[in-house]
Amino acid sequence: MGRRPKLIFWICVSILAFLDFGTASKIGICYGRNADNLPSPNKVSELIQHLNIKFVRIYDANIDVLKAFANTGIELMIGVPNADLLAFAQFQSNVDTWLHNNILPYYPSTKITSISVGLEVTEAPDNATGLVLPAMQNIHTALKKSGLDKKIKISSSHSLAILSRSFPPSSASFSKKHSAFLKPMLEFLAENESPFMIDLYPYYAYRDSAEKVPLEYALFESSSQVVDPATGLLYSNMFDAQLDAIYFALMAMSFKTVKVMVTESGWPSRGSPKETAATPDNALAYNTNLIRHVIGDPGTPAKPGEEIDVYLFSLFNENRKPGIESERNWGMFYANGTTVYALDFTGESTVPVSPSNATIGVSPSPSSSPGNNSGNSTVIIGGGGGGGGGGGGIRKWCVASTQASVTDLQSALDWACGPGNVDCSAVQPDQPCFEPDTTLSHASYAFNTYYQQSGASSVACSFGGVSVEVDKDPSYGNCLYMIAPSTQGVNKTMAGNITGNITAIDSPLASPSSSSEAFRRTMVSVAVSVLLPCFVASASLW
């Protein structure tokens, strides 16, 4: 190859490197264990793999949990609890021992990618802010000794209360009382290319200011927008406004290059009598719409196209948590493995989700203990009255596909009868559904039971593509298939539409701002118009 073609080729490569197309946003799940009767870590790992979740946050470095995620490819964020900060900050030897005992024996089989040091320390009753950076530095030193300092990121998660002001977003700033702690920590993050971790909860903003914050705005369902008077940026949801507040606060402290990671966000399914918005409908709507927003329309008004990594809070309800009722009811699953509501983690469903059309998973009644599986008490057996999933009186069942291989069916059957928490006793010998004694028949019974217990939602009839929904009752003889009760008339309808502006600020409604989709189209256009001729020219001279 001559010098000229080489030169043109490397110019093309340089242009490609200059154009930052970004990476895909990530959706993870928080796996807290402050509850009684949780499934074993191995069962939880199987559940998370079945849900096709690739990113998990845990709040310590429990050895059984680390072992359970070995060789799964799932990326783990592990936590250093506040109670351990003093030991980690005081002596390097303490951190070296922790790394040697809790991390190195399981890495890289268990894919640990980040460590969150402390949990919302600025809100903790014992002020541990002064311990966070020394602990982070000691962890970094320990990782460097093992050659892992470039592979495992170190940061610390915070609540939105770390801001002294969050609205309008452009005027957001960190609280001055935390400045002595924040500035050196942010310098550490910038130097090591680690993200600033923040826990965002629009639920609290709505709960504490319901007269100012419409529910639709908190749930990504608003038909109006809020304008930031200083920038003209428009906000159609509370999440983006909160996230941009963090971006602007970082920029105000001259940390423009520090990325932001949302390490917790969610909505409770149950609360105290005054927490009227804490319902399964709203929880499903918020989490579904958040996933779609992050995956399908990345970025915020201030940072269009920016990658947003979000960890949903949380996998399980945690009955041992102190505080008001909602504190124990953020999970998508009860501790016994039944679903609180059926969430599509892929974000691929095209049906808009709002509290008026949310599909809620069948779960134990409020009066029953979360540790006891009372799912059958809310399920009708056989072809009895009422229409199941799909609404509108249309009954559906989920059965094994005749096109699936026996191996795939057996794998899915094992999951349903294990981590899926299906009672498979009916397909055991001498039981009503044992005959015909085939994997296809037994899998159909198990798949349908899980499907109905999960609210007869289409996403609950996936099983890796080895199952199908049918509208004909597959019951036969004494083998009766479950059918969820009719959901007609049960779902709530949102009270009215927003007319005019959201009243968080007094400013006129402006026209919509350019979306991140336009940004992506622009980047693709640049790629086609610049790179294609570039490479064609180099090829012609090759």
C-alpha positions in Angstrom: 0.0 0.0 0.0 1.4 3.4 -1.0 1.8 6.3 1.4 -1.2 8.3 0.0 -3.8 5.5 0.5 -2.3 4.8 3.9 -2.7 8.5 4.8 -6.3 8.6 3.7 -7.1 5.4 5.5 -5.7 6.7 8.8 -7.6 10.0 8.3 -10.8 7.9 8.1 -9.9 6.0 11.2 -9.2 9.3 13.0 -12.5 10.7 12.0 -14.3 7.5 13.3 -12.5 7.8 16.6 -13.4 11.5 16.9 -17.1 10.8 16.3 -18.4 9.6 19.7 -21.5 7.5 19.0 -21.7 6.6 22.7 -22.6 3.2 24.2 -25.9 1.6 25.0 -27.5 2.6 28.2 -27.8 -0.2 30.8 -30.6 -1.4 33.0 -29.7 -3.2 36.2 -31.4 -4.4 39.3 -30.7 -3.9 43.0 -30.6 -7.2 45.0 -31.1 -6.3 48.6 -31.3 -9.1 51.2 -32.8 -7.4 54.3 -35.8 -9.8 54.4 -36.9 -13.1 55.8 -37.2 -16.3 53.8 -35.6 -15.1 50.6 -34.6 -17.6 47.9 -31.1 -18.8 48.1 -28.4 -16.8 46.2 -28.2 -19.6 43.6 -32.0 -19.5 43.0 -31.8 -15.7 42.8 -29.0 -15.9 40.3 -31.1 -18.3 38.2 -34.1 -15.9 38.4 -32.0 -12.9 37.3 -30.6 -14.9 34.4 -34.1 -16.0 33.4 -35.2 -12.3 33.4 -32.1 -11.6 31.1 -30.8 -8.9 33.5 -27.1 -8.4 32.9 -26.3 -5.9 35.7 -26.8 -6.4 39.4 -26.1 -4.2 42.5 -25.6 -5.9 45.8 -24.9 -4.0 49.1 -22.0 -6.0 50.5 -19.5 -8.7 49.4 -21.3 -11.7 50.6 -19.4 -14.8 49.6 -22.4 -17.0 48.8 -23.8 -14.3 46.5 -20.5 -13.8 44.7 -20.3 -17.6 44.2 -23.8 -17.7 42.8 -23.0 -15.3 40.1 -19.8 -17.0 39.0 -19.6 -17.8 35.2 -22.9 -16.1 34.5 -21.5 -13.0 32.7 -23.6 -10.8 34.9 -21.8 -7.6 36.0 -21.8 -7.0 39.7 -21.6 -3.8 41.6 -20.7 -4.6 45.2 -21.1 -2.4 48.2 -19.0 -1.5 51.3 -21.6 -0.9 54.1 -21.4 2.3 56.2 -20.6 0.1 59.2 -17.3 -0.9 57.5 -16.1 2.6 56.5 -14.1 3.2 59.7 -12.1 0.0 59.3 -11.6 0.6 55.6 -10.5 4.2 56.2 -8.2 3.6 59.1 -5.9 0.8 57.9 -4.7 -0.3 54.5 -4.2 -3.8 55.9 -7.9 -4.1 56.6 -8.8 -3.4 53.0 -6.0 -5.7 51.7 -7.4 -8.6 53.8 -10.9 -7.9 52.6 -9.8 -7.9 49.0 -7.8 -11.1 49.5 -10.7 -12.9 51.2 -13.8 -11.5 49.5 -12.9 -10.5 46.0 -9.8 -12.1 44.6 -10.9 -15.7 45.1 -14.0 -15.1 43.0 -12.7 -12.7 40.4 -12.9 -12.8 37.4 -15.3 -15.8 37.4 -17.7 -13.5 39.1 -17.6 -10.3 37.0 -17.2 -7.6 39.6 -17.0 -4.3 37.8 -17.5 -1.6 40.4 -17.5 -1.0 44.2 -19.8 1.5 45.9 -18.2 2.7 49.1 -20.8 3.7 51.6 -24.5 4.2 51.1 -26.0 7.7 51.1 -23.5 8.7 53.8 -24.7 12.3 53.9 -28.1 11.1 55.2 -26.8 8.6 57.7 -27.4 9.4 61.3 -23.7 9.0 62.2 -21.8 11.4 59.9 -19.3 9.2 58.0 -18.6 11.5 55.1 -15.0 12.0 56.3 -14.4 8.3 56.0 -15.5 7.8 52.5 -12.6 9.2 50.5 -9.9 7.5 52.7 -11.8 4.2 52.3 -12.0 4.7 48.5 -8.3 5.5 48.3 -7.3 2.4 50.3 -9.5 0.2 48.1 -7.9 1.8 45.0 -4.4 1.0 46.5 -5.4 -2.6 47.1 -6.8 -3.0 43.7 -3.7 -1.5 42.1 -1.5 -4.0 43.9 -3.5 -6.8 42.3 -3.6 -5.1 38.9 -7.4 -4.5 39.0 -7.5 -0.7 39.4 -8.3 -0.2 35.7 -10.9 -3.0 35.7 -13.0 -2.2 38.8 -14.4 1.3 39.3 -14.7 2.8 42.8 -17.3 5.4 43.7 -20.0 6.1 46.4 -23.8 6.4 46.0 -25.7 9.5 47.3 -29.2 10.6 47.6 -30.7 13.7 45.9 -30.6 15.4 49.3 -26.9 16.1 48.7 -28.1 19.0 46.6 -29.1 22.3 48.4 -31.3 23.1 45.4 -32.6 20.9 42.6 -35.1 23.1 40.7 -34.8 24.5 38.2 -32.1 22.1 37.1 -29.8 24.7 35.7 -29.5 26.4 39.1 -28.9 23.1 41.1 -25.9 23.1 43.4 -24.5 20.8 46.0 -25.0 21.6 49.6 -22.2 23.8 51.0 -22.1 21.7 54.2 -20.8 18.8 52.0 -18.3 20.8 49.9 -15.2 19.8 52.0 -16.2 16.1 51.4 -17.4 16.4 47.8 -14.5 18.3 46.1 -11.7 15.8 46.8 -14.0 12.9 46.2 -15.0 14.3 42.8 -11.3 14.9 42.0 -10.8 11.2 42.8 -13.6 10.2 40.5 -12.3 12.4 37.6 -8.8 11.1 38.0 -9.9 7.5 37.9 -12.7 7.9 35.4 -15.3 6.6 37.8 -18.9 7.7 37.8 -20.8 9.9 40.3 -23.4 7.6 41.7 -26.9 9.0 42.6 -30.1 7.4 43.8 -33.1 9.2 42.2 -36.7 8.8 43.4 -39.4 10.9 41.7 -41.8 9.1 44.0 -40.6 11.1 47.0 -40.8 14.3 45.1 -44.5 13.5 44.3 -45.3 12.2 47.8 -43.9 15.2 49.6 -45.2 17.8 47.1 -48.3 16.3 45.5 -50.0 19.7 45.3 -47.1 20.9 43.0 -46.0 17.7 41.3 -48.6 15.9 39.2 -48.5 12.2 39.4 -48.3 11.9 35.6 -45.1 14.0 35.6 -43.5 11.6 38.1 -44.6 8.5 36.1 -43.4 9.6 32.6 -47.0 10.1 31.6 -47.2 13.9 31.4 -48.8 15.6 28.4 -47.3 18.9 29.5 -43.8 20.1 30.1 -41.9 22.2 32.6 -39.5 24.8 31.3 -36.2 25.8 32.9 -36.4 29.6 32.6 -32.6 30.0 32.5 -31.9 27.5 29.7 -35.3 27.1 28.0 -34.9 23.3 28.3 -38.2 21.5 28.6 -38.9 18.6 31.0 -41.7 16.1 30.5 -40.8 14.0 33.5 -39.3 14.4 37.0 -36.5 11.8 36.4 -34.9 13.9 33.7 -35.2 17.1 35.8 -33.5 15.4 38.8 -30.8 13.9 36.7 -30.0 17.2 34.9 -29.9 18.8 38.3 -26.9 16.5 39.1 -25.3 17.3 35.8 -25.6 21.1 36.4 -24.3 20.8 40.0 -21.3 18.9 38.7 -20.6 21.5 36.1 -20.9 24.3 38.7 -18.0 22.7 40.5 -16.1 22.3 37.2 -16.4 18.5 37.0 -17.9 18.4 33.5 -16.3 15.2 32.5 -17.5 13.0 35.4 -20.2 10.6 34.3 -23.4 10.0 36.3 -24.8 6.6 37.2 -28.2 6.2 38.7 -27.7 3.4 41.2 -31.3 3.3 42.5 -34.6 4.3 41.1 -38.1 2.8 41.6 -41.6 3.1 43.0 -43.2 1.3 45.9 -46.2 -1.0 45.4 -47.6 -0.4 48.9 -47.4 2.2 51.6 -49.0 3.7 54.6 -52.6 5.0 54.4 -51.3 8.5 53.4 -49.1 7.1 50.6 -52.0 6.7 48.2 -49.6 6.6 45.1 -47.8 3.6 46.4 -49.7 1.0 44.3 -48.7 -1.9 42.1 -50.2 -0.1 39.1 -48.0 3.0 39.6 -44.9 0.9 40.4 -45.3 -1.1 37.1 -46.0 2.1 35.2 -43.0 3.9 36.5 -40.5 1.1 36.1 -41.8 0.2 32.6 -41.7 3.8 31.4 -38.2 4.3 33.0 -36.8 1.3 31.2 -38.3 2.5 27.8 -37.0 6.0 28.4 -33.5 4.8 29.2 -33.2 2.2 26.4 -35.2 3.9 23.6 -34.6 7.6 24.2 -31.3 8.0 26.0 -30.2 11.2 27.4 -31.8 14.2 29.1 -32.7 17.7 27.8 -29.3 19.0 29.0 -27.5 15.9 27.7 -29.3 14.5 24.7 -27.9 11.1 23.6 -26.0 10.7 26.8 -25.7 7.1 28.1 -27.8 6.6 31.3 -27.1 3.6 33.4 -29.9 2.9 35.8 -30.4 0.2 38.5 -34.0 -0.5 39.4 -34.8 -0.7 43.1 -35.5 -3.4 43.8 -35.7 -7.2 43.1 -37.5 -8.2 46.4 -39.7 -6.6 49.0 -37.6 -6.4 52.2 -39.7 -6.9 55.3 -36.9 -6.3 57.8 -36.4 -2.7 56.7 -37.3 -0.1 59.3 -39.5 3.0 58.7 -42.9 3.5 57.1 -44.8 0.8 55.2 -43.5 1.8 51.7 -39.9 1.1 52.8 -40.6 -2.6 52.8 -42.4 -2.7 49.5 -40.2 -1.6 46.6 -39.7 -5.1 45.2 -40.9 -6.6 41.9 -41.1 -10.0 43.7 -42.2 -11.0 47.2 -39.7 -12.9 49.3 -41.4 -16.2 48.4 -40.7 -15.6 44.7 -44.1 -14.7 43.5 -44.4 -11.5 41.4 -45.8 -8.3 42.8 -46.2 -7.2 39.2 -44.8 -8.5 35.9 -42.2 -6.2 34.5 -40.7 -6.4 31.0 -37.0 -5.6 31.5 -36.4 -5.5 27.7 -38.4 -2.3 27.1 -39.5 -3.8 23.8 -43.2 -3.8 24.4 -44.9 -1.1 22.4 -48.1 -0.8 24.5 -48.0 2.4 26.5 -48.1 1.7 30.2 -50.0 4.0 32.6 -51.8 3.3 35.8 -55.0 2.8 33.8 -53.7 -0.2 31.8 -51.0 -1.7 34.0 -51.0 -5.5 34.2 -50.4 -6.6 37.7 -49.0 -9.9 38.7 -51.0 -12.2 40.9 -49.5 -12.2 44.4 -50.3 -12.9 48.0 -53.1 -10.9 49.5 -52.1 -7.9 51.8 -53.4 -9.7 54.8 -51.1 -12.7 54.3 -47.5 -12.9 55.4 -45.0 -12.3 52.6 -43.2 -15.4 53.7 -46.2 -17.6 53.0 -47.2 -18.5 49.5 -50.8 -17.7 49.2 -50.7 -17.2 45.5 -53.3 -20.0 44.9 -55.9 -18.1 46.9 -56.1 -15.5 44.2 -56.2 -17.9 41.2 -59.2 -19.6 39.8 -58.6 -23.3 38.9 -59.7 -24.7 35.6 -62.2 -23.1 33.3 -64.2 -21.4 36.0 -65.8 -18.0 35.6 -64.2 -14.8 34.5 -61.7 -13.9 31.8 -58.0 -14.2 32.4 -55.1 -12.3 30.9 -55.5 -10.0 28.0 -58.5 -8.1 29.5 -61.7 -7.5 27.7 -63.0 -10.9 28.9 -60.6 -12.8 26.6 -59.1 -15.8 28.5 -55.6 -17.0 27.7 -53.3 -19.8 28.8 -49.6 -20.4 28.3 -48.5 -23.8 27.1 -45.3 -25.4 25.8 -44.6 -25.1 22.1 -44.7 -28.3 20.1 -41.8 -26.9 18.0 -39.4 -26.7 21.0 -36.8 -29.3 21.7 -37.1 -31.6 24.7 -33.8 -30.3 26.1 -35.0 -26.6 26.0 -38.4 -27.6 27.5 -36.8 -29.5 30.3 -34.5 -26.5 31.1 -37.5 -24.2 31.2 -39.6 -26.7 33.2 -36.8 -27.0 35.8 -36.7 -23.2 36.1 -40.5 -22.9 36.5 -40.6 -25.6 39.2 -37.5 -24.1 41.0 -36.8 -20.3 40.9 -40.2 -19.7 39.3 -41.8 -20.9 42.5 -44.5 -23.0 40.7 -46.1 -25.8 42.6 -45.4 -28.7 40.3 -46.8 -31.4 42.5 -49.7 -32.0 40.1 -47.4 -33.4 37.5 -45.8 -35.9 39.9 -46.7 -39.7 39.7 -50.3 -40.6 40.7 -51.3 -36.9 40.5 -54.0 -35.5 38.1 -51.6 -34.0 35.5 -48.9 -36.7 35.5 -50.3 -38.4 32.4 -49.4 -38.1 29.7 -45.9 -38.5 31.1 -44.1 -36.2 28.6 -41.9 -33.2 29.0 -44.3 -31.3 26.7 -47.3 -31.9 28.9 -45.6 -31.3 32.2 -44.0 -28.1 30.9 -47.4 -26.8 29.7 -48.9 -27.2 33.1 -45.9 -25.5 34.8 -45.7 -22.7 32.3 -49.4 -21.9 32.6 -49.3 -21.8 36.4 -46.4 -19.3 36.4 -48.1 -17.3 33.7 -51.4 -17.0 35.6 -49.7 -16.3 38.9 -47.9 -13.5 37.1 -51.1 -11.9 35.9 -51.3 -13.5 32.5 -49.0 -10.9 31.0 -47.5 -11.8 27.7 -44.0 -11.3 29.1 -44.6 -14.0 31.6 -45.1 -16.5 28.7 -41.6 -16.2 27.2 -39.6 -19.0 28.7 -36.8 -18.5 26.2 -39.2 -18.9 23.2 -40.4 -22.4 24.1 -43.9 -21.4 25.0 -47.0 -19.9 23.3 -50.2 -18.2 24.4 -53.5 -19.9 23.5 -57.1 -19.1 23.9 -58.4 -22.6 24.2 -58.5 -24.1 27.7 -55.8 -26.9 27.8 -57.5 -28.6 30.8 -58.3 -32.3 30.4 -59.9 -34.9 32.6 -59.1 -34.1 36.2 -56.1 -32.0 35.2 -57.4 -28.4 35.5 -55.3 -25.5 34.3 -55.2 -22.3 36.3 -56.8 -19.2 34.9 -56.3 -15.7 36.5 -59.5 -13.9 37.5 -60.9 -11.2 35.2 -59.2 -7.8 35.4 -62.1 -6.0 33.8 -63.1 -3.0 35.9 -60.2 -3.4 38.3 -57.6 -1.1 36.9 -57.6 2.5 38.0 -58.0 5.4 35.6 -55.9 8.4 36.0 -58.0 11.4 37.2 -58.2 13.7 34.3 -55.5 15.1 32.0 -53.0 17.8 32.7 -54.2 21.0 31.1 -51.7 23.9 30.8 -48.4 23.9 32.6 -47.0 21.9 35.4 -47.1 24.4 38.2 -43.7 23.7 39.7 -42.7 27.1 38.2 -44.6 30.0 36.8 -43.6 30.1 33.1 -45.5 29.7 29.8 -45.5 26.4 28.0 -42.8 26.3 25.4 -42.5 24.2 22.2 -40.8 20.8 22.6 -37.1 20.7 22.6 -35.1 18.6 20.1 -35.0 14.9 21.1 -32.1 12.6 21.4 -33.6 10.7 18.4 -32.8 13.7 16.3 -29.3 13.7 17.8 -28.8 10.0 16.8 -30.1 10.7 13.3 -27.6 13.5 12.9 -24.7 11.4 14.0 -25.7 8.6 11.5 -26.0 11.2 8.8 -22.5 12.5 9.6 -21.2 9.0 9.5 -22.7 8.2 6.1 -21.8 11.5 4.5 -18.2 11.7 5.9 -16.9 8.2 6.5 -18.4 6.4 3.5 -16.7 8.7 0.9 -13.6 8.6 3.0 -13.2 4.8 3.0 -14.3 4.6 -0.7 -11.5 7.0 -1.6 -8.9 5.0 0.3 -10.2 1.8 -1.2 -9.9 3.2 -4.8 -6.3 4.1 -4.2 -5.3 0.9 -2.4 
